[in-house]
Amino acid sequence: MLTGEIRGQIDRIWDSFWTGGISNPLEVIEQITYLLFIRRLDDLQTLEERKAARLKRPMARRIFPEGIDPRGRPYDVHAAAIAFAIKPESQSNDAFSSFFPVTCQGAP
C-alpha cells in the first residue's frame, strides 16, 4: 500500500518527467528503470572501491573501466559527481536528483 509520503515522492518524480517532456507512462517507467540500473552499478562500484581501500589491494571487480574516453573524460564518473554538476536550481525538480542525491561535497 502506498503511504502519503511515498505517493508524494512518486508525484514529484512524475512531475519532473512531465515537465521534462515525457508524458507517456511507459516511457517514464523505462527511464526510472534505467536510472535505478545506473544507480545500482554506481553503488557496486563504490562498494568495490571502499573494499579495495580498506584491504589496501587493487579492485577485484571493476564496474566502470579505468582511464579516459576519446573525448578526454574519465570513464568512472560516479552518479554523485554527475548530480553535483546539475545546476542547484534545477535539482529540486529533476528526476535524476531523486535517484542520485548529492552526498559528496566538492565533487569534480
N, C-alpha and C positions, 0 to 999 in steps of 0.2 A: 504494500500500500504506500502511496506517495504522501509524505508529510508536507506540511506547508512550506518548510524550508527547502526541501528537495524540489517541490513544484516551482518555487520561486527561482531556484538555480536553473532549472530546465527552461523556464520562461525567459530568463536573461540570456541564456545561450541561444535560444530560438530567435530572440530579438536581434542578437548580434548577427546571426546568419541572415535574417530578413533584411536588416539594414545594409549588409554587405551584398545584397542582390540574390541570395539563394533562398527561394521560397518553396521549392519542391521538397516535400518531406523525405523522399528517398535520397535526394542529394545531401540534405542535412545529415541524415543517418550515415551516409557514405563518408562525409567529411569528419564527423565525430569519430567514426571507426578509424579513420586514418590518423587523426590526432591521438587517439588512445594507443594505437600501434606505435607511433613515433615516441610517445611518452614512455611506453614500456621499454623500447630499445634504449632510450636515454637513461632510464633507471638502471637497466642491466649494465650499461657502460660505466655509469657512476659507481655501481657496486663493485665491479671488477677493478676500477681504478683505486678505490679505497682499500680493497683487499690486497692489491699489489703493493700499495704504500705501507700498509700495516705489516705485511710479511717481508717487505724490502726485497721483492722479487719482481721480475717482469710480468706483465699481464698474461695470464694463461689463455684467456679468450677475449679477443678484441672484437667489439661490435662494429665500430667505425674504423676505417683504415687510418693509418698514420700518414703524415705528410700533407702536401698541398695539392689542390687540383690544378688543371692547366691555367685557370684564371688567377692563381696565386692565393686562393682561400684555403684555410685548413679544412680537412675532411671531418675532423672530430669536433665540430662545433656543437656544444650542448644546447638543449632547448632553452635553458635558463639564459644563456647568452643571447639567443635569438629573441626571447621575450624581453630582455633588457634593451635591445635595440629598437623595440616598438616604442613609439612616442608615448610619453606618460599620459597625455590627454586622451589617447585612443585606447589605453589599456582597460579602462572601465567598461568599454563597450565592445571589447574584442573577444571573439570566441577562443582564439589562441591562448590568451592570457587566462581563460577559465581552466584550461588543461595544464598550462605551464606557468604557475605563479612565479614571479621573480623572487627568488630566495637568496641570490648571491648579489652582494653589493659590488659595484665596480667591475662587472663582467666586461670583457672586451667587446 
